[in-house]
Amino acid sequence: MQAKFDVAVIGRGIVGLAHAFAAARAGKRVVVIDRNARATGATIRNFGFITVTGQERHAMWPLARRSRDIWAAVAPRAGIAVEQAGMLLPVRRAASVDVLEAFLATEMGEHCQLLTDTQLRTQEPHVPFKPALAALASPHELRIESRAAVPMLAAWLQNEMNVTFADPTTVLHCETGRVETSRGDVRADAIFVCPGDDLNGLFPDVMAQFAVTRCKLQMLRLANPGWRCSRPIMSDLGLARYEGYAALPEADALKAQLKLEQSRQLDAGVHLIAVQSADGSLVVGDSHDYGDAPDPFQHADIDQLILDEFASVCGPAPEPIERWIGTYASSPQQNWFHHQVSQGVHLAVATCGAGMSTAFALAEGAVSAALNTTLKEI
């Protein structure tokens, strides 16, 4: 294989596809290169939850807002169904209510509401919620079925945006103007490397410089519970994990209380997200285990911690019908980075598990800056 393009993107996860979309909007001839014929990593193993509310306040929150808007524009054009919209976060502790009230007093609380237990049940009458002191209702989120949506996005980029997807091949080396693969060279004026959690493939020294490691997740799909919820559901544990809440001074008391009451969940990195699919089944998770090579096994005790948190919010959990492991790139230093490795060669990694929520906006800024051009409006 030998071909010449304006832009080569290495990696067909959401970060890679977002860079391909941005480059196509700049009018460039784009090729996407990956060792697999379809995305198989973090992009399709997650909730498909484009999360705005709760993202880190200063950088991530505005990026997530912009990415949500791009998803809202692209999804109908690509035939991608939005399964749920918005988010509910019922809480059962007074300290959690304090955090939510403080959150609503910031700019991040725009258009969000604090519901009473009665209002929560009125808005979602079919969900058997356990008693809540209050619930945050956000209108900002979108939820797609990532396993189906990501291939549909790739097909739309190919058919409507004229993005070329190379046959599966291993990238052996990158340098200015050239991508060396196991099928031959690809020439490109600009190269964007989007490796996900491949720590030791291309540019391992840069990955080490940015302290990139892996995070392992445990995920479950539960049988249709016999009820439907219009919005994804979270819980108190999310207030201690998502930086938009957890960085508020009012969160300190909640985190101390959670350490006493739910130390096992905190130790396993468990917090609750429950989203519903078109067939009624629920995707529920997750846990977090960090390291260069976390073990690949599903641990029943950690699954049970997730199910226990689900039960504390929504009542008894339905039978699990599917279980899987997810991984994503993680770093304690930053939530994402874009680094120019050499002239025209750029490394782009989301390092906080929020690629689905932020990649479109991250790529929009990175590509327009790297190519010194303005992108076409969506």
C-alpha positions in Angstrom: 0.0 0.0 0.0 1.4 3.4 -1.0 -0.8 6.4 -1.2 -0.6 10.2 -0.6 -3.1 12.1 1.6 -3.3 15.4 3.3 -3.9 13.9 6.7 -3.3 10.4 8.2 -5.1 9.5 11.4 -3.8 6.4 13.3 -6.5 4.8 15.4 -10.2 4.4 14.7 -11.5 4.8 18.2 -13.6 7.9 19.0 -10.5 10.1 19.3 -9.2 9.0 15.9 -12.6 9.4 14.3 -13.0 12.8 15.8 -9.7 13.9 14.3 -10.7 12.5 10.9 -13.9 14.4 11.1 -12.2 17.6 11.9 -9.7 17.2 9.1 -12.4 16.4 6.7 -14.2 19.6 7.7 -11.0 21.4 6.8 -11.4 20.1 3.3 -8.5 17.6 3.6 -8.0 14.2 2.0 -8.0 12.0 5.1 -7.0 8.3 5.7 -7.6 6.4 8.9 -5.2 3.6 9.7 -5.7 0.9 12.4 -4.6 -2.7 13.0 -8.3 -3.7 13.3 -11.2 -3.4 10.8 -13.4 -1.8 13.5 -13.0 -0.2 16.9 -12.5 -2.8 19.6 -11.2 -0.8 22.6 -12.5 1.7 25.1 -14.7 3.4 22.5 -17.2 0.5 22.2 -16.8 -0.9 25.8 -18.2 2.2 27.5 -21.7 3.5 28.3 -22.1 5.6 25.2 -22.8 8.4 27.7 -21.8 11.8 26.4 -21.5 13.4 29.9 -21.4 17.2 30.4 -22.6 17.7 34.0 -19.9 16.9 36.5 -16.9 17.2 34.2 -13.9 19.2 35.5 -14.9 22.8 35.6 -12.3 24.8 33.8 -11.3 22.8 30.7 -13.4 19.6 30.5 -16.8 21.1 31.1 -16.7 23.5 28.1 -15.2 20.8 25.9 -17.9 18.4 26.8 -20.6 21.0 26.1 -19.1 21.5 22.6 -18.7 17.8 22.0 -22.3 17.3 23.0 -23.4 19.8 20.4 -21.3 18.1 17.7 -22.8 14.7 18.6 -26.3 16.2 18.4 -25.6 17.5 14.9 -23.8 14.4 13.6 -25.9 11.6 15.1 -29.0 12.2 12.9 -26.9 12.5 9.8 -25.2 9.3 10.5 -28.4 7.5 11.4 -27.3 7.1 15.1 -30.2 7.0 17.5 -30.0 9.0 20.7 -31.4 6.4 23.2 -31.6 8.8 26.2 -31.1 12.5 26.9 -30.3 14.2 30.1 -29.2 12.7 33.4 -30.6 12.0 36.9 -28.5 11.9 40.0 -30.6 10.9 43.1 -28.8 11.2 46.4 -29.5 9.7 49.9 -27.2 11.8 52.1 -27.5 15.3 53.4 -23.8 15.9 52.6 -24.6 15.1 48.9 -27.4 17.6 48.9 -24.9 20.2 50.1 -22.7 19.4 47.2 -25.5 19.6 44.7 -26.7 22.9 46.0 -23.1 24.3 45.7 -22.8 22.9 42.2 -26.1 24.6 41.1 -24.7 27.9 42.4 -21.8 27.7 39.8 -22.0 28.3 36.1 -21.9 24.5 35.6 -25.4 24.3 37.1 -26.9 26.2 34.2 -30.3 24.7 33.2 -30.0 21.9 35.8 -32.6 21.5 38.6 -32.7 20.0 42.1 -35.7 17.8 42.4 -37.5 16.6 45.5 -38.2 12.9 45.8 -41.8 13.5 44.8 -40.7 15.4 41.7 -38.3 12.7 40.8 -41.0 10.0 40.9 -43.4 12.3 39.0 -40.9 12.8 36.2 -39.9 9.1 36.0 -43.0 7.3 37.3 -42.0 3.8 36.1 -38.6 3.7 37.9 -38.8 2.1 41.4 -36.4 4.6 42.9 -35.4 4.1 46.5 -36.2 7.1 48.8 -34.0 10.1 47.9 -33.3 13.3 49.7 -33.0 15.1 46.4 -32.0 14.5 42.8 -30.0 16.5 40.3 -31.6 16.7 36.9 -29.5 17.7 34.0 -30.8 18.3 30.4 -27.3 18.3 28.8 -26.3 14.7 28.3 -26.9 12.3 25.3 -26.7 8.5 25.3 -26.0 6.4 22.3 -25.4 2.7 21.9 -21.6 2.8 21.3 -21.3 -0.6 19.8 -23.6 0.3 17.0 -23.0 4.0 16.8 -19.2 4.0 16.3 -19.3 1.7 13.2 -22.2 3.9 11.9 -20.1 7.0 12.5 -17.2 5.5 10.6 -19.4 4.5 7.7 -20.8 8.1 7.6 -17.3 9.6 7.5 -16.4 7.3 4.6 -19.6 7.7 2.6 -20.5 11.4 3.3 -17.2 13.0 4.3 -14.9 11.1 1.9 -12.7 9.7 4.6 -10.7 6.7 3.5 -10.3 3.8 5.8 -7.2 1.7 5.0 -7.3 -2.1 5.2 -6.2 -3.3 8.6 -2.5 -2.9 9.1 0.1 -2.4 11.9 1.8 0.9 12.0 5.5 0.3 12.5 6.9 3.8 12.5 5.9 7.5 12.0 8.0 10.4 10.9 7.4 13.7 9.2 5.4 13.1 6.0 5.4 9.2 6.3 3.6 6.4 8.0 5.3 3.0 7.7 2.9 0.1 8.0 3.0 -3.7 7.5 1.3 -3.1 4.1 3.6 -0.3 2.9 4.0 3.4 3.3 1.4 6.1 3.5 2.4 9.6 2.8 0.7 12.5 4.5 1.4 16.1 5.2 0.0 15.9 8.7 -0.2 12.8 10.9 -2.4 12.5 14.1 -1.6 9.4 16.3 -4.5 8.5 18.5 -3.3 5.3 20.2 -5.7 5.0 23.1 -4.1 2.9 25.8 -1.4 1.4 23.6 1.5 2.5 25.9 4.4 0.8 24.2 3.6 1.1 20.5 4.3 4.5 18.9 6.2 7.1 20.9 6.3 5.2 24.2 8.7 7.9 25.6 6.1 10.6 25.1 3.4 8.4 26.7 5.8 8.0 29.7 6.5 11.7 29.8 2.7 12.3 30.2 2.5 9.5 32.8 0.0 7.5 30.8 -1.1 4.2 32.3 -4.2 2.0 32.0 -7.5 1.9 33.8 -9.5 -1.3 33.8 -13.3 -1.3 34.2 -15.8 -3.9 35.0 -19.1 -3.5 33.2 -22.4 -5.4 33.1 -25.5 -5.5 31.0 -28.7 -6.3 33.0 -31.9 -7.9 31.7 -34.8 -5.6 30.9 -36.1 -4.6 34.4 -39.7 -4.1 33.1 -39.5 -0.3 33.4 -38.0 2.5 31.3 -36.1 5.6 32.3 -35.8 8.5 29.9 -32.4 9.5 31.4 -29.2 7.8 32.5 -28.9 7.4 36.3 -26.0 8.2 38.7 -25.6 8.2 42.5 -23.8 9.8 45.5 -20.6 8.0 44.6 -20.4 10.0 41.4 -20.1 13.2 43.4 -16.8 12.0 44.9 -15.4 10.9 41.5 -16.4 13.5 38.9 -14.2 16.6 39.3 -17.0 19.1 38.6 -18.5 18.1 42.0 -15.6 16.6 43.8 -13.4 19.7 43.6 -16.0 21.9 45.3 -15.2 22.6 49.0 -18.6 21.2 50.0 -17.5 17.8 48.7 -14.9 17.2 51.5 -17.6 16.2 54.1 -19.2 13.9 51.6 -16.0 12.2 50.7 -15.2 11.6 54.4 -18.6 10.1 55.0 -18.3 7.8 52.0 -14.9 6.6 53.3 -16.7 5.4 56.5 -19.9 4.0 54.8 -18.7 2.7 51.4 -15.0 2.2 51.7 -15.1 -1.1 49.7 -16.7 0.7 46.7 -14.2 3.6 47.0 -11.3 1.2 47.2 -12.5 -0.6 44.0 -13.2 2.7 42.3 -16.8 1.9 42.0 -19.4 4.5 41.1 -22.8 4.1 39.4 -23.8 4.8 35.9 -26.9 3.0 34.6 -28.1 3.6 31.0 -30.9 1.9 29.1 -30.8 0.5 25.6 -33.5 0.3 23.0 -34.3 -3.3 24.0 -34.8 -2.3 27.6 -31.6 -3.8 28.9 -29.4 -1.7 31.2 -25.7 -1.1 30.9 -24.4 -0.7 34.4 -21.0 0.0 35.9 -18.3 0.6 36.7 -15.1 0.0 38.7 -11.6 1.4 38.2 -8.2 -0.4 38.6 -5.1 1.4 37.5 -1.7 0.1 36.3 0.4 -0.5 33.3 -1.0 -4.0 33.0 -4.1 -4.5 35.1 -5.3 -8.1 35.3 -7.8 -9.1 32.5 -10.3 -10.9 34.8 -13.8 -10.1 35.9 -14.1 -10.3 39.7 -17.4 -11.3 41.1 -17.0 -9.3 44.3 -16.5 -6.1 42.4 -19.5 -6.8 40.1 -21.5 -7.3 43.3 -20.3 -3.9 44.7 -21.6 -2.3 41.5 -24.9 -4.2 41.7 -25.3 -3.2 45.4 -25.0 0.5 44.5 -27.6 0.0 41.7 -29.9 -1.6 44.2 -29.5 1.3 46.6 -30.8 3.7 44.0 -33.2 1.6 41.8 -34.1 -1.4 43.8 -33.2 -5.0 43.2 -30.9 -5.4 40.1 -32.1 -7.6 37.2 -30.1 -10.6 36.2 -26.8 -9.8 34.5 -26.9 -11.1 30.9 -23.5 -9.9 29.8 -20.2 -9.0 31.5 -17.0 -7.5 30.1 -13.8 -5.7 30.8 -13.0 -2.2 29.5 -9.7 -0.3 29.5 -8.7 3.2 28.7 -5.7 5.4 28.9 -5.3 7.3 32.2 -2.9 9.8 33.7 -2.8 11.5 37.1 -1.2 14.6 35.4 -3.9 15.7 32.9 -7.2 14.7 31.5 -6.0 14.8 27.9 -3.0 16.0 25.9 -2.0 16.9 22.4 1.7 16.8 21.7 3.7 17.6 18.5 6.3 14.8 18.3 8.0 16.1 15.2 7.1 18.4 12.4 3.6 17.5 11.3 3.3 14.5 13.6 0.9 14.9 16.6 0.1 12.6 19.4 -3.4 12.9 20.9 -4.7 11.0 23.9 -7.7 11.3 26.2 -6.4 10.2 29.6 -9.5 10.3 31.9 -12.0 8.0 30.3 -14.0 10.9 28.8 -13.1 10.4 25.2 -16.7 9.9 24.1 -17.7 13.1 25.9 -14.9 15.4 24.8 -13.1 14.0 21.7 -15.0 16.0 19.1 -14.1 19.3 20.7 -10.5 18.2 21.5 -10.0 17.3 17.9 -11.6 20.4 16.6 -9.2 22.6 18.4 -6.1 20.4 17.8 -6.7 20.0 14.1 -7.5 23.6 13.3 -4.4 24.7 15.2 -2.1 22.1 13.7 -3.3 22.7 10.1 -3.6 26.5 10.7 -7.0 26.5 9.1 -10.7 27.1 9.8 -13.0 24.2 9.9 -16.3 24.1 8.0 -19.3 24.6 10.1 -21.2 21.5 10.9 
